[in-house]
Amino acid sequence: MFDDRDPRLGQLLDGIVRLAAGELHSRIAISEARDELDAVIMGTNLLAEDLQMIYQELEQRVESRTEMLEAAHRELQRMALTDSLTGLYNRSALVSAVNEAQAQADNGGMPPALLLLDLDDFKSINDSLGHSIGDHVLIEVGKRIRACVREEDMVARLGGDEFAVLLPASTPAQATVVGTRILDALRGTIDVDGKTIRCGASLGLRIADRGETSEALLMEADIAMYASKADGRSKLRVFEPAMLHARQLRNQLVGELRQAIAGSQLVLFYQPVIELATGRIEGVEALVRWQHPTRGLIMPDEFIPVAEETGLISALGNWVLNAAVEQLRRWRTAPETSRHDFSMRINISAADLQRLEFIEDVRDALTASELDPALLVLELTEGAIIQGNELDRYTLASLRKLGVGLEIDDFGTGYSSISYLRRLPVDRVKVDRTLLSALGSDPAQPALIAAILQLIRACGLEAVWEGVENAEQAEHLRSTGCISGQGYYFSRPLPEAEFTKRLAQHDVWPA
């Protein structure tokens, strides 16, 4: 068909080899003959052009896909290092930055400073206003913190309402200035959906030691932050080695408290609530103590806060509930004490109101003791009731339906609002001792006491006054119309054996 001596055959074969080798840009020259061989050469060139276009399109697609994959990878990296709610860095990013700052310090630079921040009472915002508003508060807090630091500083949200600020190569004085600026920024109000919210914070500061790990640095800043909360909140505390020792002791206390609840180290003391007109006992308040095997008797103000912070308060409260109800059953059935007819009062925590199981715990305790529910009175602080959410209100309504009494404790130390007195399903109000202490020294105190009693009665409730220290105070309350009183004038809190002896021997208090 073709002349073997035609040089174009060699050119055609060479062109095909180049195409096969990937040289898609190569072309074979077409002669002037314009014969069948040139037609084959032309077809080969057209194939080369098509292959080149296909290859270019493929390259463009690969390049586009590669860019998309690289962008997705960068986004994944960003997401892995970013808090999704606030857009701040997260814990992983902070740890990496701490390690990098420490490496620079090891090479002769200044060590970094770490500020750890926790919002005060943020849980009450979520519980009372909802998590959506709580999220907006967190976002605004993050913006305010970011506005208080330098460009090279890192702001991270560690989770919940906890934030951290890493200040590379920072002196204690510089870090303290930044911390103070942050506290000032957070003291102002935050407006969300027409609601004005106050949300302070507690700050802990730790200047890193050379070679210190990120884990140790975070732990020590955290210790300083909790020391700030213990100091009254909205403060800045710098880490001190003594704080670490205190944390270790606290951790030991938590473990021992857990054992105390499970074992037999908790004991109840009892203080009477007295009918002022007759001196007869109308109720008794159960007060828990810890009989520690080596430290002796530990008062509740030392271990109750620990129980609340660590989640042990529900287990502790359940122990008190069952022990107190069982003790009341024994007093009501024992021949020497059965002539008395009084109720048992126990304190419950805000955490109890958040547990649906608590209603069943109360029901089970009353069923086991075969006591009338009206003989049990649960005391709640103002704060636990006012800051509660729908679940708290459901629990209170269910307890009221069960038939137990409900009493507001420490009235006068918090909100003392007429509106909530009228709204809440309570029977009585226990007025705080501080509103009685000035009687006899402050000429305005009698009028204040009368006004408080009138306010409580106007809400359809009765008052129990705490802190009655002497006969004069008891008589003044009685003459003003107060029905019940409690305090050292009638009796100090007594252990079970001593209280039982008093019940057996006396009908009126003080004995």
Residue, then its C-alpha position, 0 to 999 in steps of 0.5 A: m500500500f505504501d512504499d517502504r522507501d518513503p521516509r514519511l513512514g519512518q517519521l510516522l513510526d517515530g511520531i507514534v512512539r513519541l505519542a506512546a511515550g507521553e509527548l502529546h505536544s509532538r506533531i508529524a509534518i505533512s508533505e505536499a503530496r497530500d496522499e493516503l499516507d499524509a491522511v494517516i499522518m494527519g489522523t495521527n496528529l488529530l489523535a495527538e491533539d485530542l489526547q493532549m486536550i484530554y490530558q490537559e483537562l485531566e490535569q486541571r481536574v487533578e489540580s482542582r481536586t488536589e486543591m479541594l483536598e488540601a482545603a478540606h485538610r486545612e479545614l479539618q486541621r482548623m476544626a481539630l484546633t478550634d472550638s466550634l461554638t466560640g471560634l476560639y482555639n481549643r484544648s488541643a491547640l493550647v497544649s501544642a502552643v504551650n509546648e512550643a512556648q516552652a521549647q522557645a524558653d528552653n532555648g533561652g527565651m522567657p517562659p510563658a504565662l497561663l491564665l485560666l478562667d472560669l465563669d461564676d454561676f454560669k450553671s444558673i444562667n443555663d438552668s434559668l434562661g436556657h442553653s441557647i442564651g448560655d451559648h450566646v454568653l459564652i460567645e460574648v465572653g470569648k470576644r471580650i477576652r480576645a479584645c483584652v490580649r495581644e495579637e500573639d497571645m492565644v485565647a482558648r475555650l477548654g470546655g463548658d465555661e472554662f477559658a484559657v489565655l496563653l501569654p508567650a514570653s510574659t512576666p508576672a506583672q504583664a500577665t497580671v495586667v492582662g488578667t485584671r483587664i479581663l476581669d474588668a471586661l467581664r464585670g459588665t453586663i451582657d445583653v442577650d435577647g432583651k435580657t441583661i445578664r451579669c457574668g463575672a469570672s474567677l482567674g488563676l495565673r501560673i508562670a511556667d517553670r522551664g521544662e514544665t509540661s503542659e499538663a502540669l501547667l494547666m493543673e497548677a493554673d486550675i488550682a489557682m483559679y479554684a483558690s480565686k473562687a474560694d476567695g470570693r470570686s471575680k478575683l485573680r490568684v497567682f499559683e503558690p506551691a502551698m495551693l498544690h498541697a491544699r489540693q492534694l489534701r482536698n483530694q484526700l478528703v474527697g476519697e475519705l468522704r466517699q468512704a464515710i458515706a458508704g461506711s458508718q462515719l456520718v452521724l446526725f445531731y438534732q436541734p429542736v424547733i420550739e413552739l414559742a407560746t408553749g415551749r413544746i417541741e414541734g420539730v427537730e432539724a437533723l444536722v449531719r456531722w462526720q466522725h472522722p477516724t483520726r481527725g475527730l468530729i468534722m463540722p459540715d461547713e468543711f465537707i458539705p462544699v466538697a460534697e457539692e463540688t464533687g457530686l457526692i452531695s446526693a449520696l450524702g443527702n440520701w444517707v441523711l434522709n434515711a437516717a433521720v426518718e428512721q430516727l423519727r420512727r424510733w422516737r415515735t414508737a419508743p415508750e419514753t418518747s412517743r408522747h411527743d408529736f413533732s416533725m423531722r426537718i432535713n436540708i436538701s441541696a439544689a442538686d437534689l431538685q435536679r434528680l427525678e430519683f429524689i422524689e422516689d428516694v423520699r417516697d421510699a424512705l417514708t414507706a420504709s419507716e411507715l411515717d405520715p409524709a406530713l412528718l417530714v419537712l424539707e428545707l431549701t435555701e432561697g438560692a436553690i429555689i429562685q435560681g431553679n429551672e422547670l425540673d426544680r419546680y416539677t420536683l417541688a410540686s411533686l414533693r408537695k403532692l406527696g404530702v411532705g412539708l417544704e420550708i425556705d431556709d435562711f430567708g433574708t440572706g438572699y432575694s427575700s422577694i414577696s413575689y416568690l414567697r407567694r409563688l412557691p409551693v412552701d409552707r413555712v419560712k425560716v428567717d435567718r439569725t442575722l435578722l435577730s442579732a441586733l435586737g436590743s442594740d438597734p432601735a429599728q430592729p423591732a419594727l424590722i422584725a414585725a415587718i418581716l413577720q407581717l410580710i410572711r403572714a401576708c403570703g399565707l405562710e408561717a415563720v420559724w426564727e433561727g438564732v434565738e439566743n436568750a429569753e428576751q429574744a424568744e419573748h419578743l418574737r412570741s409577743t410579735g406573733c412569731i409561732s416558732g423559734q430555733g436556737y441555742y436558747f432552747s438547745r444546741p444541736l445534740p447527738e442522738a443519745e443526749f437528745t433522746k434523753r432530753l425527750a424522755q425527761h422534759d416536755v418543754w424547752p429550754a429544759 
